[in-house]
């Protein structure tokens, strides 16, 4: 399992929102993944609301690589 496309933001002070994609090879565990992840985000990190997309394949992996801040990128000339 891996987590990618992570986005977190604050709507107002104390109202934090989270969204992510979770990759799994076993989609039969989708409900369990959603319940555990939602509970963890609320109880351990105090997110007011979360959206979690469980997927077997990331369909927009190229776009994700373009904005991956953990990787060094060459600056494009315009």
Backbone bond lengths (Angstrom), bond angles and torsions (degrees), N, CA, C in turn:
res aa  C-N    CA-C-N  psi(-1)  N-CA   C-N-CA  omega(-1)  CA-C   N-CA-C  phi
1 X - - - 1.440 - - 1.524 107.65 -
2 X 1.336 115.99 139.99 1.454 119.57 172.58 1.521 109.33 -139.42
3 X 1.304 115.28 157.86 1.461 122.23 -178.85 1.518 107.54 -118.57
4 X 1.327 116.53 132.39 1.460 121.11 -179.57 1.525 108.99 -148.54
5 X 1.301 117.21 178.44 1.478 122.82 -175.46 1.528 109.83 51.70
6 X 1.297 116.29 53.20 1.461 121.71 -177.56 1.529 109.52 -87.72
7 X 1.324 115.04 128.06 1.465 121.36 178.49 1.528 107.78 -135.90
8 X 1.314 116.69 131.09 1.458 121.38 176.45 1.520 107.87 -137.68
9 X 1.315 116.24 137.71 1.451 119.73 179.22 1.514 109.80 -153.06
10 X 1.318 114.97 164.18 1.452 121.84 -179.27 1.523 109.11 -109.41
11 X 1.329 116.57 125.72 1.458 121.71 177.08 1.528 109.11 -78.70
12 X 1.310 115.60 -50.67 1.471 124.62 174.23 1.524 105.89 -143.96
13 X 1.317 118.53 167.32 1.466 118.69 178.12 1.539 110.85 -54.34
14 X 1.316 115.85 125.62 1.457 121.46 178.84 1.517 114.90 86.62
15 X 1.329 117.73 -4.15 1.471 120.92 178.29 1.528 107.39 -117.85
16 X 1.337 115.04 91.69 1.458 121.80 -176.37 1.523 110.25 -106.29
17 X 1.323 115.23 140.17 1.452 123.49 -175.09 1.536 108.36 -118.34
18 X 1.334 116.10 147.85 1.462 120.94 -177.20 1.519 109.03 -140.17
19 X 1.325 116.48 139.09 1.465 120.04 171.60 1.525 109.10 -139.29
20 X 1.325 115.49 150.61 1.457 120.61 -178.90 1.522 110.79 -163.09
21 X 1.310 115.47 166.10 1.457 122.86 170.02 1.522 106.86 -111.43
22 X 1.321 116.62 139.78 1.457 122.41 177.05 1.525 107.56 -120.52
23 X 1.318 115.87 121.55 1.460 120.97 178.82 1.528 109.03 -91.48
24 X 1.332 116.17 134.62 1.458 121.73 174.89 1.522 108.76 -143.24
25 X 1.313 116.55 149.76 1.459 120.56 175.71 1.528 111.56 -85.81
26 X 1.334 116.58 -10.88 1.461 121.35 -175.61 1.530 110.31 -123.77
27 X 1.330 116.31 92.23 1.461 120.41 -178.39 1.527 113.30 -68.09
28 X 1.320 117.80 -11.66 1.467 119.41 176.87 1.534 110.98 -68.28
29 X 1.318 117.24 -14.00 1.471 122.11 179.69 1.527 112.43 -97.30
30 X 1.317 117.85 10.89 1.461 121.89 -175.64 1.522 112.77 -55.53
31 X 1.325 117.92 -49.36 1.468 120.21 -178.74 1.519 111.84 -61.00
32 X 1.314 117.08 -42.11 1.463 121.33 178.90 1.527 111.07 -63.73
33 X 1.320 116.48 -43.73 1.467 121.23 178.22 1.518 110.26 -60.40
34 X 1.325 117.31 -47.45 1.464 121.21 -179.50 1.517 111.97 -61.33
35 X 1.320 117.47 -45.44 1.466 120.72 -179.07 1.523 111.77 -63.79
36 X 1.326 117.26 -46.43 1.463 120.78 -178.75 1.532 111.60 -66.66
37 X 1.321 116.77 -43.53 1.469 120.16 -178.66 1.527 111.18 -66.86
38 X 1.321 117.42 -42.94 1.469 120.95 179.55 1.521 110.50 -62.69
39 X 1.317 116.65 -44.35 1.467 121.10 179.20 1.528 110.97 -62.05
40 X 1.339 116.85 -45.22 1.460 120.99 179.96 1.525 111.31 -61.81
41 X 1.331 116.73 -46.01 1.460 120.20 -178.67 1.533 111.68 -62.21
42 X 1.313 116.53 -38.74 1.465 120.64 -179.54 1.529 111.12 -74.00
43 X 1.330 117.40 -49.99 1.458 121.04 -172.88 1.523 114.12 -78.39
44 X 1.327 117.36 -39.79 1.463 119.88 -175.53 1.527 113.55 -92.11
45 X 1.335 116.98 -27.37 1.460 119.92 -175.08 1.524 113.28 -121.15
46 X 1.317 117.08 0.01 1.458 123.83 174.18 1.535 113.75 59.64
47 X 1.336 117.01 36.37 1.456 119.50 174.17 1.522 108.75 -77.36
48 X 1.300 115.51 131.36 1.462 122.58 -179.28 1.527 111.10 -69.15
49 X 1.326 115.90 -38.58 1.461 121.72 -176.69 1.519 108.56 -149.20
50 X 1.334 116.61 144.07 1.459 119.81 176.56 1.525 110.54 -139.73
51 X 1.325 114.46 148.92 1.460 122.31 173.43 1.521 106.74 -122.24
52 X 1.321 115.47 123.90 1.461 120.80 -176.46 1.518 108.32 -126.30
53 X 1.319 115.42 123.71 1.468 121.15 177.97 1.522 108.22 -105.69
54 X 1.321 116.23 117.39 1.468 121.13 177.75 1.525 107.54 -95.40
55 X 1.326 115.70 130.98 1.463 119.61 -175.32 1.521 111.00 -144.30
56 X 1.308 114.54 154.34 1.465 120.66 175.75 1.528 110.74 -91.61
57 X 1.313 116.12 -25.21 1.461 121.68 179.90 1.524 109.10 -143.44
58 X 1.307 116.44 135.50 1.461 121.29 177.30 1.523 108.17 -84.00
59 X 1.320 116.23 113.34 1.464 119.60 -175.58 1.520 113.44 -81.24
60 X 1.319 117.54 -15.84 1.466 119.22 -179.93 1.525 111.74 -120.92
61 X 1.327 115.32 44.64 1.461 121.39 -177.83 1.534 112.39 -64.31
62 X 1.320 118.11 -34.60 1.472 120.31 179.86 1.517 110.75 -64.94
63 X 1.325 116.89 -43.44 1.463 120.86 178.76 1.524 110.70 -65.36
64 X 1.317 115.78 -37.42 1.464 119.85 178.59 1.523 110.67 -63.62
65 X 1.312 116.88 -40.49 1.466 120.78 179.05 1.526 111.08 -63.12
66 X 1.323 117.04 -32.94 1.463 121.04 -180.00 1.523 112.91 -63.71
67 X 1.328 117.20 -28.47 1.463 119.75 -176.48 1.532 112.63 -114.29
68 X 1.323 117.62 16.13 1.456 122.36 -179.67 1.524 109.43 -73.70
69 X 1.320 117.30 107.90 1.466 121.30 -176.89 1.524 112.62 -77.50
70 X 1.325 117.51 -6.65 1.461 120.08 178.64 1.521 111.85 -86.76
71 X 1.307 117.70 -8.04 1.464 122.56 -179.53 1.529 109.42 -110.85
72 X 1.325 115.26 143.47 1.458 119.84 176.41 1.527 108.24 -76.60
73 X 1.319 115.47 133.65 1.470 119.93 -179.82 1.521 109.55 -122.12
74 X 1.320 113.44 151.32 1.455 118.54 172.28 1.516 107.75 -81.27
75 X 1.306 116.52 133.97 1.454 121.38 179.27 1.521 108.86 -71.48
76 X 1.322 115.63 128.52 1.474 119.87 179.21 1.517 109.33 -80.66
77 X 1.309 114.91 135.99 1.463 121.18 176.89 1.516 109.29 -84.73
78 X 1.312 116.94 136.92 1.472 120.28 177.96 1.497 111.49 -108.73
